[in-house]
Amino acid sequence: MKYMIILEKEDEGGYSAQCLELPGAISQGETKEEALRNIKEAIELVLEVINEEAKALGNNAEISAVEVSA
């Protein structure tokens, strides 16, 4: 699955990265490549937490995808 991220060069050096679809997925790195590796890991961790929370809800919840046209 693809996620949109914001990759921003920081004034003090390095790069920050934030996933637009998963606000909790934020990371950084000294280089673009490191920031991209780190944001991928952050996205995976956030998705893992979301899946665990959904499982804890049991049969009372379901995960669905919706499409919105702009």
The first five atom37 places (N, CA, C, CB, O) and aatype in JSON, in Angstrom:
{
  "aatype": [12, 11, 18, 12, 9, 9, 10, 6, 11, 6, 3, 6, 7, 7, 18, 15, 0, 5, 4, 10, 6, 10, 14, 7, 0, 9, 15, 5, 7, 6, 16, 11, 6, 6, 0, 10, 1, 2, 9, 11, 6, 0, 9, 6, 10, 19, 10, 6, 19, 9, 2, 6, 6, 0, 11, 0, 10, 7, 2, 2, 0, 6, 9, 15, 0, 19, 6, 19, 15, 0],
  "atom_mask": [
    [1, 1, 1, 1, 1],
    [1, 1, 1, 1, 1],
    [1, 1, 1, 1, 1],
    [1, 1, 1, 1, 1],
    [1, 1, 1, 1, 1],
    [1, 1, 1, 1, 1],
    [1, 1, 1, 1, 1],
    [1, 1, 1, 1, 1],
    [1, 1, 1, 1, 1],
    [1, 1, 1, 1, 1],
    [1, 1, 1, 1, 1],
    [1, 1, 1, 1, 1],
    [1, 1, 1, 0, 1],
    [1, 1, 1, 0, 1],
    [1, 1, 1, 1, 1],
    [1, 1, 1, 1, 1],
    [1, 1, 1, 1, 1],
    [1, 1, 1, 1, 1],
    [1, 1, 1, 1, 1],
    [1, 1, 1, 1, 1],
    [1, 1, 1, 1, 1],
    [1, 1, 1, 1, 1],
    [1, 1, 1, 1, 1],
    [1, 1, 1, 0, 1],
    [1, 1, 1, 1, 1],
    [1, 1, 1, 1, 1],
    [1, 1, 1, 1, 1],
    [1, 1, 1, 1, 1],
    [1, 1, 1, 0, 1],
    [1, 1, 1, 1, 1],
    [1, 1, 1, 1, 1],
    [1, 1, 1, 1, 1],
    [1, 1, 1, 1, 1],
    [1, 1, 1, 1, 1],
    [1, 1, 1, 1, 1],
    [1, 1, 1, 1, 1],
    [1, 1, 1, 1, 1],
    [1, 1, 1, 1, 1],
    [1, 1, 1, 1, 1],
    [1, 1, 1, 1, 1],
    [1, 1, 1, 1, 1],
    [1, 1, 1, 1, 1],
    [1, 1, 1, 1, 1],
    [1, 1, 1, 1, 1],
    [1, 1, 1, 1, 1],
    [1, 1, 1, 1, 1],
    [1, 1, 1, 1, 1],
    [1, 1, 1, 1, 1],
    [1, 1, 1, 1, 1],
    [1, 1, 1, 1, 1],
    [1, 1, 1, 1, 1],
    [1, 1, 1, 1, 1],
    [1, 1, 1, 1, 1],
    [1, 1, 1, 1, 1],
    [1, 1, 1, 1, 1],
    [1, 1, 1, 1, 1],
    [1, 1, 1, 1, 1],
    [1, 1, 1, 0, 1],
    [1, 1, 1, 1, 1],
    [1, 1, 1, 1, 1],
    [1, 1, 1, 1, 1],
    [1, 1, 1, 1, 1],
    [1, 1, 1, 1, 1],
    [1, 1, 1, 1, 1],
    [1, 1, 1, 1, 1],
    [1, 1, 1, 1, 1],
    [1, 1, 1, 1, 1],
    [1, 1, 1, 1, 1],
    [1, 1, 1, 1, 1],
    [1, 1, 1, 1, 1]
  ],
  "atom_positions": [
    [[0.84, -1.17, 0.0], [0.0, 0.0, 0.0], [0.89, 1.24, 0.0], [-0.96, -0.01, 1.22], [1.92, 1.27, 0.68]],
    [[0.5, 2.24, -0.75], [1.27, 3.48, -0.81], [0.67, 4.52, 0.11], [1.34, 4.01, -2.25], [-0.55, 4.63, 0.24]],
    [[1.54, 5.29, 0.75], [1.12, 6.38, 1.62], [1.83, 7.65, 1.17], [1.43, 6.07, 3.1], [2.99, 7.61, 0.76]],
    [[1.13, 8.77, 1.26], [1.71, 10.06, 0.93], [2.43, 10.6, 2.16], [0.62, 11.07, 0.43], [1.91, 10.53, 3.27]],
    [[3.63, 11.12, 1.95], [4.37, 11.7, 3.06], [4.84, 13.11, 2.69], [5.57, 10.81, 3.45], [4.95, 13.46, 1.51]],
    [[5.12, 13.87, 3.71], [5.78, 15.16, 3.55], [7.21, 14.95, 4.01], [5.06, 16.32, 4.36], [7.45, 14.54, 5.15]],
    [[8.16, 15.22, 3.15], [9.58, 15.12, 3.47], [10.13, 16.53, 3.45], [10.36, 14.17, 2.45], [10.11, 17.2, 2.41]],
    [[10.61, 16.99, 4.59], [11.0, 18.39, 4.72], [12.44, 18.52, 5.22], [10.05, 19.11, 5.67], [12.82, 17.88, 6.2]],
    [[13.22, 19.34, 4.54], [14.59, 19.61, 4.98], [14.52, 20.55, 6.17], [15.45, 20.22, 3.82], [13.87, 21.6, 6.12]],
    [[15.2, 20.18, 7.24], [15.19, 20.98, 8.47], [16.31, 22.0, 8.47], [15.31, 20.07, 9.69], [17.4, 21.73, 7.96]],
    [[16.05, 23.17, 9.03], [17.05, 24.24, 9.08], [18.3, 23.81, 9.85], [16.45, 25.48, 9.72], [19.42, 24.18, 9.5]],
    [[18.09, 23.02, 10.92], [19.23, 22.6, 11.73], [19.95, 21.39, 11.17], [18.77, 22.3, 13.11], [20.94, 20.93, 11.75]],
    [[19.47, 20.89, 10.05], [20.09, 19.74, 9.39], [19.18, 18.53, 9.42], [0.0, 0.0, 0.0], [18.33, 18.4, 10.3]],
    [[19.36, 17.66, 8.49], [18.56, 16.45, 8.4], [17.2, 16.72, 7.78], [0.0, 0.0, 0.0], [16.94, 17.8, 7.25]],
    [[16.34, 15.69, 7.85], [15.03, 15.74, 7.23], [13.98, 15.21, 8.19], [15.01, 14.94, 5.91], [14.26, 14.3, 8.98]],
    [[12.79, 15.78, 8.13], [11.66, 15.22, 8.87], [10.69, 14.64, 7.85], [10.96, 16.31, 9.76], [10.63, 15.07, 6.7]],
    [[9.92, 13.64, 8.3], [8.95, 12.98, 7.42], [7.68, 12.74, 8.21], [9.52, 11.64, 6.85], [7.71, 12.34, 9.38]],
    [[6.55, 13.0, 7.55], [5.25, 12.79, 8.19], [4.3, 12.18, 7.18], [4.69, 14.12, 8.75], [4.23, 12.62, 6.03]],
    [[3.57, 11.17, 7.6], [2.59, 10.51, 6.75], [1.28, 11.28, 6.81], [2.39, 9.02, 7.17], [0.76, 11.53, 7.9]],
    [[0.75, 11.66, 5.65], [-0.48, 12.43, 5.61], [-1.7, 11.63, 6.05], [-0.7, 12.96, 4.22], [-2.6, 12.17, 6.69]],
    [[-1.75, 10.35, 5.71], [-2.9, 9.51, 6.05], [-2.87, 8.99, 7.49], [-2.96, 8.35, 5.11], [-3.91, 8.64, 8.04]],
    [[-1.7, 8.94, 8.09], [-1.54, 8.43, 9.46], [-0.82, 9.48, 10.3], [-0.75, 7.08, 9.47], [0.4, 9.44, 10.41]],
    [[-1.56, 10.42, 10.89], [-0.93, 11.53, 11.6], [0.07, 11.12, 12.68], [-1.99, 12.37, 12.23], [0.98, 11.89, 12.99]],
    [[-0.07, 9.93, 13.25], [0.87, 9.49, 14.27], [2.2, 9.01, 13.73], [0.0, 0.0, 0.0], [3.13, 8.77, 14.5]],
    [[2.3, 8.86, 12.41], [3.53, 8.36, 11.79], [4.41, 9.55, 11.4], [3.22, 7.48, 10.53], [4.23, 10.17, 10.36]],
    [[5.36, 9.84, 12.28], [6.28, 10.95, 12.09], [7.68, 10.43, 12.4], [5.91, 12.19, 13.0], [7.86, 9.65, 13.33]],
    [[8.67, 10.87, 11.61], [10.04, 10.43, 11.85], [11.01, 11.46, 11.3], [10.3, 9.05, 11.22], [10.61, 12.52, 10.83]],
    [[12.29, 11.12, 11.36], [13.32, 12.01, 10.85], [14.55, 11.2, 10.5], [13.67, 13.1, 11.88], [14.63, 10.0, 10.79]],
    [[15.51, 11.85, 9.87], [16.77, 11.21, 9.53], [17.79, 12.24, 9.1], [0.0, 0.0, 0.0], [17.43, 13.35, 8.73]],
    [[19.04, 11.87, 9.16], [20.11, 12.78, 8.75], [20.13, 13.0, 7.25], [21.46, 12.24, 9.22], [20.54, 14.06, 6.77]],
    [[19.69, 11.99, 6.48], [19.64, 12.09, 5.03], [18.21, 11.78, 4.57], [20.67, 11.11, 4.37], [17.39, 11.28, 5.34]],
    [[17.92, 12.09, 3.3], [16.6, 11.75, 2.75], [16.35, 10.25, 2.85], [16.49, 12.2, 1.29], [15.27, 9.82, 3.25]],
    [[17.36, 9.47, 2.49], [17.23, 8.02, 2.5], [16.93, 7.5, 3.9], [18.49, 7.38, 1.96], [16.08, 6.62, 4.07]],
    [[17.63, 8.03, 4.89], [17.41, 7.59, 6.27], [16.01, 8.01, 6.74], [18.48, 8.18, 7.2], [15.33, 7.23, 7.4]],
    [[15.59, 9.22, 6.41], [14.25, 9.68, 6.79], [13.18, 8.81, 6.14], [14.05, 11.16, 6.39], [12.18, 8.5, 6.78]],
    [[13.38, 8.41, 4.88], [12.41, 7.54, 4.2], [12.36, 6.15, 4.83], [12.77, 7.43, 2.71], [11.28, 5.59, 5.0]],
    [[13.52, 5.61, 5.19], [13.54, 4.31, 5.87], [12.81, 4.41, 7.21], [15.01, 3.82, 6.1], [12.03, 3.53, 7.58]],
    [[13.08, 5.5, 7.93], [12.48, 5.67, 9.25], [10.97, 5.89, 9.18], [13.14, 6.82, 9.97], [10.25, 5.4, 10.04]],
    [[10.48, 6.63, 8.18], [9.04, 6.85, 8.09], [8.33, 5.55, 7.71], [8.72, 7.96, 7.06], [7.21, 5.32, 8.14]],
    [[8.97, 4.72, 6.91], [8.37, 3.41, 6.59], [8.19, 2.6, 7.87], [9.25, 2.63, 5.57], [7.15, 1.97, 8.07]],
    [[9.2, 2.61, 8.72], [9.12, 1.89, 9.99], [8.03, 2.49, 10.88], [10.48, 1.91, 10.72], [7.28, 1.75, 11.52]],
    [[7.94, 3.82, 10.93], [6.92, 4.48, 11.74], [5.52, 4.12, 11.23], [7.12, 6.01, 11.71], [4.62, 3.87, 12.04]],
    [[5.33, 4.09, 9.92], [4.03, 3.71, 9.34], [3.69, 2.28, 9.74], [4.05, 3.85, 7.8], [2.55, 2.01, 10.15]],
    [[4.63, 1.37, 9.64], [4.39, -0.03, 10.01], [3.99, -0.14, 11.48], [5.64, -0.87, 9.74], [3.08, -0.91, 11.82]],
    [[4.65, 0.62, 12.34], [4.33, 0.57, 13.77], [2.94, 1.13, 14.06], [5.37, 1.33, 14.57], [2.21, 0.56, 14.86]],
    [[2.58, 2.23, 13.42], [1.25, 2.81, 13.61], [0.18, 1.84, 13.12], [1.13, 4.16, 12.87], [-0.84, 1.65, 13.79]],
    [[0.39, 1.21, 11.98], [-0.57, 0.24, 11.47], [-0.71, -0.96, 12.39], [-0.16, -0.22, 10.08], [-1.81, -1.5, 12.56]],
    [[0.39, -1.37, 12.98], [0.36, -2.49, 13.93], [-0.52, -2.13, 15.14], [1.79, -2.85, 14.4], [-1.34, -2.94, 15.58]],
    [[-0.36, -0.93, 15.66], [-1.16, -0.48, 16.79], [-2.64, -0.39, 16.4], [-0.66, 0.89, 17.3], [-3.5, -0.82, 17.17]],
    [[-2.93, 0.15, 15.23], [-4.32, 0.25, 14.77], [-4.95, -1.14, 14.65], [-4.39, 0.98, 13.4], [-6.09, -1.34, 15.06]],
    [[-4.21, -2.09, 14.1], [-4.72, -3.46, 13.97], [-4.99, -4.09, 15.33], [-3.74, -4.33, 13.19], [-6.0, -4.78, 15.51]],
    [[-4.1, -3.87, 16.28], [-4.29, -4.42, 17.63], [-5.52, -3.8, 18.29], [-3.04, -4.18, 18.49], [-6.29, -4.5, 18.96]],
    [[-5.7, -2.49, 18.12], [-6.86, -1.82, 18.7], [-8.15, -2.34, 18.06], [-6.75, -0.29, 18.52], [-9.16, -2.52, 18.75]],
    [[-8.13, -2.58, 16.75], [-9.31, -3.11, 16.07], [-9.64, -4.51, 16.55], [-9.1, -3.11, 14.54], [-10.81, -4.85, 16.74]],
    [[-8.6, -5.33, 16.76], [-8.83, -6.69, 17.26], [-9.45, -6.66, 18.66], [-7.51, -7.48, 17.28], [-10.29, -7.49, 18.98]],
    [[-9.02, -5.7, 19.47], [-9.53, -5.59, 20.84], [-11.02, -5.25, 20.86], [-8.75, -4.53, 21.61], [-11.71, -5.55, 21.83]],
    [[-11.52, -4.63, 19.8], [-12.94, -4.3, 19.72], [-13.8, -5.5, 19.38], [-13.16, -3.21, 18.69], [-15.02, -5.47, 19.55]],
    [[-13.17, -6.56, 18.92], [-13.88, -7.8, 18.62], [-14.87, -7.64, 17.48], [0.0, 0.0, 0.0], [-14.59, -6.97, 16.49]],
    [[-16.03, -8.26, 17.64], [-17.05, -8.26, 16.59], [-17.83, -6.96, 16.51], [-18.01, -9.4, 16.81], [-18.69, -6.81, 15.64]],
    [[-17.55, -6.02, 17.39], [-18.29, -4.76, 17.4], [-17.76, -3.74, 16.41], [-18.26, -4.18, 18.78], [-18.32, -2.65, 16.29]],
    [[-16.71, -4.07, 15.7], [-16.11, -3.09, 14.78], [-15.6, -3.79, 13.54], [-14.98, -2.32, 15.47], [-15.31, -4.99, 13.55]],
    [[-15.48, -3.03, 12.49], [-14.86, -3.53, 11.26], [-14.07, -2.4, 10.63], [-15.92, -4.09, 10.27], [-14.36, -1.23, 10.84]],
    [[-13.08, -2.78, 9.87], [-12.26, -1.82, 9.16], [-12.67, -1.82, 7.71], [-10.74, -2.14, 9.31], [-12.74, -2.88, 7.08]],
    [[-12.96, -0.65, 7.17], [-13.38, -0.51, 5.78], [-12.62, 0.62, 5.12], [-14.89, -0.27, 5.68], [-12.1, 1.51, 5.8]],
    [[-12.56, 0.58, 3.82], [-11.96, 1.67, 3.05], [-13.08, 2.41, 2.35], [-10.91, 1.13, 2.03], [-14.04, 1.8, 1.88]],
    [[-12.96, 3.72, 2.27], [-13.92, 4.55, 1.55], [-13.17, 5.41, 0.56], [-14.77, 5.42, 2.52], [-12.02, 5.78, 0.79]],
    [[-13.81, 5.72, -0.53], [-13.2, 6.57, -1.54], [-13.99, 7.86, -1.61], [-13.16, 5.87, -2.93], [-15.22, 7.85, -1.68]],
    [[-13.29, 8.97, -1.59], [-13.91, 10.28, -1.67], [-13.38, 10.97, -2.9], [-13.63, 11.13, -0.39], [-12.16, 11.07, -3.08]],
    [[-14.25, 11.45, -3.74], [-13.79, 12.16, -4.94], [-13.8, 13.66, -4.64], [-14.69, 11.84, -6.18], [-14.73, 14.18, -4.03]],
    [[-12.76, 14.3, -5.08], [-12.62, 15.73, -4.78], [-13.3, 16.58, -5.84], [-11.15, 16.12, -4.68], [-13.28, 17.8, -5.76]]
  ]
}
